[in-house]
């Protein structure tokens, strides 16, 4: 069995609107103790609002900054701008086609020119699709088609490794461990080209809001309201199930069991709207999928809230759940499992990337300070980049 090599990486999202020239953010990243860089496309290299000539010059400037500072851009990642669109799932194919051709494929070319990978999240399933299994399946197939085309294009145009970020709610697929495995298998099965996911350690905060309730849970929620209590915050999935729930609230209590059975029957039609309890645990994601996650986004959190992509400072570490030693051990367990059939080759390298945001009112000095403290904290466990995981453990 071969363990991956581990690297600490700075996503330059911390530098957005502050240090925008490649030489500027490269120097800052070198100063905080890192060599490897994940480039956020929000930091002035988005292909939709920059010209091709500009991007060409930008790449040249990045190469100069790499040479002068000793840094290396290892991955690109979509930023907040592309997170706001349904993108590749858009029902108007002109939109999804434009994003595939004019965004993702252009960034593949940029990544190739810098010998880096490309990570992204560029789709979401709209409500009308979630509320119809037929429309959902059609939308999901459209997403798979677009991602499959990109996987082929990326590999045949420079062997660029691509990675889709996992999310945490039904409209943002993949959002469950099972769903992530299925999408990897499906695309690899169609294309025979590598296709991976990005695990974000702050993206397990939503799944447990969407657990499927048991019979008694639904019954008690209805009974509690009828007895003068409050309606429990219960997830039933489709609106059709909530419609039955509303009717049950007005019905005779004798008929409650029949209504609950009708609600369960309705939920059965929408399996994609429910998560399992394990999906809300970051370390379960690592254990099941770290070997297919070349990029990991690091942010401290308490498992219930992402804290706005918080740093690994003493203040946040005291109440956070993301611990370097636990992360490394969970990654190791992923590689120690028996290899699964129909999955792509396991990753040789894993880039643990600090995706730490800065707000508009923060002092520039404090931004760099929190980045430096985060790096120093993780360096206790990863003293040198590129070491095999078994040596770190």
PyMOL commands that set and color helices and strands:
alter all, ss='L'
color gray80, all
select helices_A, chain A and resi 12-15+22-31+52-69+80-83+93-113+127-130+133-156+177-191+207-210+215-226+239-249+253-268+271-273+277-280+282-292+314-317+324-336+364-379+389-392
alter helices_A, ss='H'
color red, helices_A
select strands_A, chain A and resi 5-11+36-40+72-77+117-120+162-165+196-200+295-298+349-354+387-388
alter strands_A, ss='S'
color yellow, strands_A
deselect
rebuild
show_as cartoon
